[in-house]
Amino acid sequence: MRNHLSPEHKTFFKRLGARIRAFRQKFGVTQVQLAEVLDCSQQQIVAFEQGKTRLPVTALPPLARHFGVAVEDLLGMSGEPVQKRVAKPGPSSKLEQQLEQLTKLPRSKQRMVSEMLDGILLQANG
């Protein structure tokens, strides 16, 4: 397992952090409030937003729920501008259900899935 991020990973996490910051600012959420949602420190939110630290994949569902957006919006896959969506009635998307299941896995397995997802996203964006 690598401890450093490739240039592609750095770009991905910087863009992800910028989207999170944009959602946070759009909806008037402070870094401290977001840290409470993710059960982490305000300094970690700064590092996530700057793309200096990898955001755990397990943080995506709580972030999406907090902002009222889809996980795909956080990942930049929707192509839509930053805006709060009205939740659709009915069950969660398959991706949201899978991410919710990931939060219940041990950290080592979460890291493994996160690294696999990173690789797939790099290929898709490459």
Backbone as a chain_set.jsonl record, in Angstrom:
{"seq": "MRNHLSPEHKTFFKRLGARIRAFRQKFGVTQVQLAEVLDCSQQQIVAFEQGKTRLPVTALPPLARHFGVAVEDLLGMSGEPVQKRVAKPGPSSKLEQQLEQLTKLPRSKQRMVSEMLDGILLQANG", "coords": {"N": [[0.843, -1.176, 0.0], [0.57, 2.193, -0.86], [1.91, 5.186, 0.548], [1.947, 7.713, -0.396], [0.35, 10.091, -2.604], [-0.523, 9.757, -6.011], [-0.056, 11.964, -8.864], [-2.535, 12.058, -10.219], [-4.325, 11.195, -8.252], [-3.962, 13.248, -6.398], [-5.022, 15.413, -7.827], [-7.682, 14.535, -8.114], [-8.531, 14.46, -5.368], [-8.175, 17.133, -4.655], [-10.076, 18.379, -6.276], [-12.393, 17.136, -5.306], [-12.346, 18.087, -2.668], [-12.679, 20.818, -3.198], [-15.289, 20.807, -4.205], [-16.693, 19.954, -1.937], [-16.141, 22.091, -0.207], [-17.448, 24.101, -1.67], [-20.145, 23.232, -1.535], [-20.453, 23.36, 1.242], [-20.102, 26.11, 1.776], [-22.141, 27.175, 0.17], [-24.441, 26.306, 1.497], [-24.163, 27.451, 3.937], [-22.692, 26.218, 6.01], [-20.429, 25.722, 8.616], [-16.907, 24.913, 8.974], [-16.469, 23.707, 11.405], [-19.035, 22.755, 12.065], [-19.327, 20.889, 10.014], [-17.289, 19.159, 10.679], [-18.352, 18.051, 12.975], [-20.433, 16.562, 11.874], [-18.984, 14.606, 10.51], [-17.583, 13.519, 12.546], [-14.927, 14.34, 13.186], [-11.971, 16.436, 13.327], [-11.867, 20.059, 13.0], [-9.565, 20.811, 11.698], [-9.07, 18.585, 10.131], [-11.145, 18.81, 8.301], [-10.313, 21.098, 6.952], [-7.994, 20.043, 5.751], [-9.167, 18.063, 4.121], [-10.713, 19.673, 2.403], [-8.725, 21.087, 1.1], [-7.548, 19.128, -0.276], [-5.399, 17.794, 0.732], [-5.514, 15.643, 2.362], [-6.821, 12.38, 2.102], [-10.244, 11.931, 1.677], [-12.21, 9.745, 3.492], [-13.989, 7.09, 1.951], [-16.21, 6.3, 3.292], [-17.182, 8.604, 4.371], [-18.683, 9.852, 2.491], [-21.575, 9.182, 2.21], [-22.729, 10.364, 4.678], [-22.022, 13.065, 4.255], [-23.359, 13.649, 1.845], [-26.025, 13.274, 2.65], [-26.207, 15.283, 4.609], [-25.919, 17.621, 3.098], [-28.026, 17.293, 1.418], [-27.801, 16.227, -1.125], [-26.845, 14.089, -3.883], [-24.471, 11.388, -3.686], [-23.073, 11.211, -6.029], [-23.004, 13.867, -6.834], [-21.18, 14.985, -5.032], [-18.917, 13.656, -5.886], [-18.597, 14.788, -8.319], [-19.827, 13.792, -10.555], [-22.298, 14.29, -11.576], [-22.57, 16.484, -13.195], [-24.062, 18.665, -12.711], [-24.641, 22.014, -11.48], [-23.579, 23.284, -8.244], [-26.058, 22.714, -6.104], [-28.799, 22.402, -3.886], [-30.707, 19.502, -3.757], [-34.067, 18.354, -3.972], [-35.053, 15.672, -2.111], [-35.806, 12.587, -3.606], [-38.771, 10.658, -3.4], [-38.913, 7.363, -2.043], [-36.714, 4.454, -2.14], [-33.17, 4.588, -1.289], [-30.505, 5.195, -3.66], [-28.742, 2.553, -5.373], [-25.976, 2.861, -5.151], [-25.792, 4.551, -2.918], [-26.818, 2.826, -0.981], [-24.86, 0.834, -1.025], [-22.626, 2.294, -0.174], [-23.443, 2.927, 2.373], [-23.397, 0.376, 3.509], [-20.666, -0.024, 3.451], [-19.76, 1.578, 5.523], [-20.022, -0.008, 7.686], [-18.066, -1.877, 7.602], [-14.824, -3.186, 8.673], [-12.068, -0.898, 9.245], [-9.756, -1.541, 7.694], [-10.793, -2.957, 5.524], [-12.446, -0.99, 4.505], [-10.517, 0.841, 3.619], [-9.347, -0.69, 1.582], [-11.484, -0.935, -0.255], [-11.836, 1.76, -0.804], [-9.424, 2.405, -2.084], [-9.686, 0.806, -4.36], [-11.905, 2.026, -5.53], [-10.815, 4.569, -5.985], [-8.987, 3.932, -8.029], [-10.72, 3.106, -10.1], [-12.191, 5.461, -10.502], [-10.142, 7.123, -11.362], [-9.503, 5.932, -13.821], [-11.902, 6.358, -15.153], [-12.001, 9.127, -15.289], [-9.72, 9.626, -16.617]], "CA": [[0.0, 0.0, 0.0], [1.363, 3.405, -0.978], [1.61, 6.235, 1.511], [1.852, 8.996, -1.085], [-0.681, 10.148, -3.634], [-0.068, 10.022, -7.372], [-0.589, 13.251, -9.345], [-3.951, 11.911, -10.542], [-5.051, 11.155, -6.983], [-3.92, 14.6, -5.829], [-5.994, 16.214, -8.57], [-9.018, 14.064, -7.744], [-8.876, 14.875, -4.017], [-8.301, 18.597, -4.637], [-11.386, 18.7, -6.86], [-13.404, 16.692, -4.349], [-12.318, 19.049, -1.575], [-13.268, 22.079, -3.667], [-16.744, 20.623, -4.267], [-17.193, 19.918, -0.562], [-16.099, 23.478, 0.273], [-18.512, 24.842, -2.362], [-21.423, 22.855, -0.917], [-20.462, 23.86, 2.622], [-20.318, 27.554, 1.735], [-23.453, 27.428, -0.427], [-25.493, 26.034, 2.459], [-23.883, 28.146, 5.189], [-22.21, 25.281, 7.021], [-19.046, 26.01, 8.999], [-16.027, 23.745, 9.027], [-16.697, 23.061, 12.706], [-20.281, 21.992, 11.953], [-19.084, 19.736, 9.152], [-16.461, 18.239, 11.465], [-19.259, 17.319, 13.864], [-21.154, 15.587, 11.044], [-18.071, 13.515, 10.158], [-16.906, 13.079, 13.766], [-13.498, 14.573, 13.031], [-11.595, 17.784, 13.752], [-11.973, 21.13, 12.004], [-8.325, 20.76, 10.927], [-9.23, 17.537, 9.119], [-12.006, 19.372, 7.253], [-9.428, 21.962, 6.161], [-7.138, 19.171, 4.941], [-10.014, 17.454, 3.093], [-11.097, 20.702, 1.432], [-7.539, 21.465, 0.333], [-7.076, 17.951, -0.996], [-4.14, 17.335, 1.328], [-5.81, 14.368, 3.014], [-7.892, 11.628, 1.45], [-11.531, 11.822, 2.356], [-12.608, 8.336, 3.48], [-15.188, 6.812, 1.159], [-17.324, 6.171, 4.229], [-17.676, 9.945, 4.71], [-19.528, 10.363, 1.411], [-23.026, 9.185, 2.499], [-23.164, 11.388, 5.627], [-21.897, 14.381, 3.624], [-24.455, 13.806, 0.879], [-27.268, 13.465, 3.419], [-26.167, 16.583, 5.284], [-26.133, 18.675, 2.103], [-29.23, 17.018, 0.65], [-27.4, 15.979, -2.51], [-26.437, 12.708, -4.157], [-23.032, 11.115, -3.602], [-22.532, 11.522, -7.348], [-22.741, 15.306, -6.861], [-19.93, 15.201, -4.314], [-17.834, 13.119, -6.708], [-18.504, 15.548, -9.564], [-20.266, 12.927, -11.646], [-23.64, 14.638, -12.024], [-22.509, 17.541, -14.194], [-24.962, 19.739, -12.312], [-24.014, 22.99, -10.595], [-23.796, 23.055, -6.82], [-27.391, 23.117, -5.664], [-29.455, 21.414, -3.038], [-31.785, 18.816, -4.453], [-35.165, 17.826, -3.179], [-34.923, 14.218, -2.087], [-36.856, 11.846, -4.292], [-39.369, 9.649, -2.544], [-38.535, 5.994, -2.38], [-35.481, 3.956, -1.536], [-31.9, 5.173, -1.679], [-29.909, 4.585, -4.845], [-27.916, 1.381, -5.077], [-24.677, 3.356, -4.712], [-25.945, 5.019, -1.535], [-26.981, 1.637, -0.132], [-23.56, 0.178, -0.931], [-21.761, 3.12, 0.662], [-23.913, 2.762, 3.749], [-22.875, -0.916, 3.966], [-19.225, 0.13, 3.651], [-19.493, 2.19, 6.827], [-20.084, -1.059, 8.709], [-16.899, -2.748, 7.458], [-13.618, -2.76, 9.406], [-11.301, 0.155, 8.562], [-8.846, -2.1, 6.686], [-11.595, -3.282, 4.341], [-12.872, 0.297, 3.955], [-9.369, 1.367, 2.864], [-9.194, -1.492, 0.372], [-12.55, -0.534, -1.175], [-11.555, 3.142, -1.182], [-8.338, 2.378, -3.068], [-10.234, 0.26, -5.604], [-12.749, 3.082, -6.086], [-9.902, 5.584, -6.519], [-8.473, 3.446, -9.318], [-11.805, 3.126, -11.084], [-12.49, 6.862, -10.828], [-9.032, 7.646, -12.169], [-9.672, 5.423, -15.177], [-13.084, 6.99, -15.738], [-11.694, 10.54, -15.528], [-8.415, 9.72, -17.294]], "C": [[0.89, 1.241, 0.0], [0.923, 4.429, 0.058], [1.457, 7.587, 0.828], [0.79, 8.918, -2.184], [-0.04, 10.433, -4.985], [-0.605, 11.384, -7.802], [-2.078, 13.184, -9.671], [-4.815, 11.898, -9.281], [-5.093, 12.547, -6.354], [-4.952, 15.495, -6.508], [-7.411, 15.835, -8.187], [-9.42, 14.598, -6.375], [-8.954, 16.393, -3.865], [-9.655, 19.019, -5.195], [-12.525, 18.298, -5.926], [-13.489, 17.683, -3.191], [-12.945, 20.378, -1.964], [-14.785, 21.966, -3.76], [-17.356, 20.606, -2.871], [-17.22, 21.334, 0.015], [-17.218, 24.296, -0.365], [-19.88, 24.518, -1.781], [-21.524, 23.452, 0.482], [-20.773, 25.359, 2.647], [-21.701, 27.899, 1.196], [-24.571, 27.303, 0.61], [-25.208, 26.614, 3.84], [-23.45, 27.247, 6.323], [-20.76, 25.63, 7.34], [-18.214, 24.736, 8.965], [-16.221, 22.992, 10.34], [-17.971, 22.218, 12.663], [-20.076, 20.742, 11.102], [-18.217, 18.7, 9.87], [-17.324, 17.424, 12.424], [-20.026, 16.252, 13.099], [-20.271, 14.367, 10.782], [-17.313, 12.958, 11.359], [-15.387, 13.159, 13.602], [-13.204, 16.002, 13.488], [-11.802, 18.792, 12.622], [-10.726, 21.141, 11.131], [-8.397, 19.682, 9.841], [-10.122, 18.031, 7.979], [-11.176, 20.279, 6.351], [-8.581, 21.108, 5.22], [-7.931, 18.481, 3.833], [-10.319, 18.472, 1.994], [-9.921, 21.134, 0.56], [-6.982, 20.3, -0.473], [-5.768, 17.411, -0.467], [-4.284, 15.983, 1.998], [-6.939, 13.687, 2.26], [-9.148, 11.634, 2.305], [-11.922, 10.344, 2.337], [-13.909, 8.155, 2.695], [-16.415, 6.719, 2.059], [-17.893, 7.517, 4.663], [-18.654, 10.468, 3.658], [-21.028, 10.316, 1.722], [-23.45, 10.224, 3.537], [-23.057, 12.804, 5.061], [-23.061, 14.638, 2.672], [-25.777, 14.043, 1.599], [-27.316, 14.848, 4.046], [-26.462, 17.729, 4.316], [-27.411, 18.467, 1.296], [-28.946, 16.825, -0.827], [-27.052, 14.499, -2.668], [-24.919, 12.582, -4.001], [-22.366, 11.466, -4.937], [-22.218, 13.008, -7.487], [-21.425, 15.623, -6.163], [-18.736, 14.755, -5.143], [-17.671, 13.86, -8.035], [-18.978, 14.773, -10.768], [-21.617, 13.336, -12.211], [-23.634, 15.684, -13.125], [-23.404, 18.714, -13.867], [-24.201, 20.755, -11.469], [-24.327, 22.665, -9.141], [-25.159, 23.603, -6.44], [-27.995, 22.016, -4.835], [-30.612, 20.804, -3.807], [-32.871, 18.419, -3.478], [-35.056, 16.31, -3.264], [-36.112, 13.577, -2.793], [-37.469, 10.854, -3.315], [-38.905, 8.264, -2.977], [-37.201, 5.624, -1.782], [-34.252, 4.71, -2.047], [-31.389, 4.496, -2.951], [-29.042, 3.4, -4.425], [-26.551, 1.813, -4.545], [-24.741, 3.839, -3.262], [-26.092, 3.842, -0.574], [-25.641, 0.929, 0.055], [-22.617, 0.972, -0.026], [-22.16, 3.022, 2.129], [-23.39, 1.442, 4.324], [-21.378, -0.834, 4.246], [-18.895, 0.714, 5.02], [-19.47, 1.157, 7.941], [-18.898, -2.02, 8.634], [-15.753, -2.278, 8.349], [-12.813, -1.751, 8.571], [-10.395, -0.399, 7.46], [-9.601, -2.43, 5.4], [-12.117, -2.002, 3.696], [-11.753, 0.906, 3.111], [-9.202, 0.632, 1.54], [-10.235, -1.067, -0.675], [-12.295, 0.884, -1.679], [-10.464, 3.197, -2.249], [-8.827, 1.82, -4.407], [-11.089, 1.32, -6.3], [-11.901, 4.204, -6.68], [-9.396, 5.182, -7.903], [-9.522, 3.502, -10.419], [-12.129, 4.554, -11.495], [-11.383, 7.491, -11.656], [-9.145, 7.198, -13.615], [-10.825, 6.127, -15.882], [-12.817, 8.452, -16.103], [-10.456, 10.734, -16.361], [-8.553, 9.911, -18.733]], "O": [[1.848, 1.327, 0.769], [-0.255, 4.533, 0.4], [0.896, 8.514, 1.413], [0.394, 7.839, -2.624], [0.875, 11.251, -5.088], [-1.52, 11.909, -7.167], [-2.808, 14.146, -9.428], [-5.887, 12.501, -9.239], [-6.127, 12.974, -5.841], [-5.669, 16.243, -5.844], [-8.251, 16.705, -7.959], [-10.518, 15.13, -6.219], [-9.715, 16.891, -3.036], [-10.306, 19.911, -4.651], [-13.501, 19.032, -5.775], [-14.584, 18.073, -2.783], [-13.655, 20.995, -1.17], [-15.497, 22.916, -3.433], [-18.421, 21.183, -2.651], [-18.198, 21.732, 0.648], [-17.866, 25.094, 0.312], [-20.689, 25.418, -1.557], [-22.566, 23.988, 0.858], [-21.6, 25.818, 3.435], [-22.359, 28.807, 1.702], [-25.523, 28.083, 0.608], [-25.916, 26.315, 4.801], [-23.804, 27.488, 7.477], [-19.951, 25.814, 6.43], [-18.749, 23.627, 8.931], [-16.143, 21.763, 10.368], [-17.989, 21.095, 13.166], [-20.586, 19.669, 11.427], [-18.401, 17.497, 9.683], [-17.057, 16.245, 12.657], [-20.247, 15.157, 13.614], [-20.745, 13.232, 10.826], [-16.503, 12.042, 11.22], [-14.665, 12.191, 13.843], [-14.094, 16.694, 13.98], [-11.898, 18.427, 11.451], [-10.813, 21.447, 9.942], [-7.843, 19.856, 8.756], [-9.879, 17.703, 6.818], [-11.316, 20.238, 5.128], [-8.463, 21.412, 4.033], [-7.426, 18.326, 2.721], [-10.199, 18.171, 0.807], [-10.111, 21.506, -0.598], [-6.052, 20.47, -1.262], [-5.094, 16.643, -1.154], [-3.303, 15.262, 2.182], [-7.895, 14.334, 1.833], [-9.103, 11.372, 3.507], [-11.961, 9.742, 1.265], [-14.814, 8.985, 2.779], [-17.529, 7.024, 1.633], [-18.969, 7.571, 5.258], [-19.377, 11.43, 3.915], [-21.71, 11.321, 1.52], [-24.443, 10.917, 3.315], [-23.902, 13.651, 5.349], [-23.67, 15.707, 2.692], [-26.557, 14.91, 1.206], [-28.353, 15.51, 4.017], [-27.159, 18.683, 4.661], [-27.835, 19.365, 0.568], [-29.746, 17.211, -1.68], [-26.978, 13.76, -1.686], [-24.184, 13.555, -4.166], [-21.237, 11.957, -4.967], [-21.271, 13.376, -8.182], [-20.642, 16.439, -6.651], [-17.679, 15.385, -5.117], [-16.732, 13.6, -8.787], [-18.572, 15.066, -11.892], [-22.047, 12.788, -13.226], [-24.582, 15.77, -13.906], [-23.502, 19.659, -14.649], [-23.222, 20.403, -10.812], [-25.224, 21.874, -8.846], [-25.381, 24.813, -6.455], [-27.73, 20.835, -5.059], [-31.398, 21.514, -4.434], [-32.611, 18.179, -2.299], [-34.976, 15.74, -4.352], [-37.262, 13.971, -2.6], [-36.762, 10.272, -2.492], [-38.554, 8.04, -4.135], [-36.622, 6.386, -1.009], [-34.289, 5.373, -3.084], [-31.786, 3.377, -3.277], [-28.663, 3.274, -3.261], [-26.027, 1.213, -3.607], [-23.838, 3.56, -2.473], [-25.545, 3.868, 0.528], [-25.319, 0.477, 1.154], [-21.897, 0.395, 0.788], [-21.306, 3.033, 3.016], [-22.986, 1.388, 5.486], [-20.874, -1.487, 5.16], [-17.867, 0.381, 5.609], [-18.95, 1.424, 9.025], [-18.74, -2.88, 9.5], [-15.707, -1.111, 8.74], [-12.877, -1.76, 7.342], [-10.278, 0.213, 6.399], [-9.088, -2.201, 4.304], [-12.223, -1.929, 2.471], [-12.002, 1.425, 2.023], [-8.948, 1.248, 0.505], [-9.899, -0.865, -1.841], [-12.515, 1.174, -2.855], [-10.574, 3.957, -3.212], [-8.428, 2.305, -5.465], [-11.006, 1.489, -7.517], [-12.219, 4.73, -7.747], [-9.381, 5.992, -8.829], [-9.227, 3.905, -11.544], [-12.319, 4.839, -12.677], [-11.648, 8.296, -12.549], [-8.911, 7.984, -14.533], [-10.732, 6.454, -17.065], [-13.339, 8.956, -17.098], [-10.149, 11.851, -16.778], [-7.551, 10.009, -19.441]]}, "num_chains": 1, "name": "protein.A"}
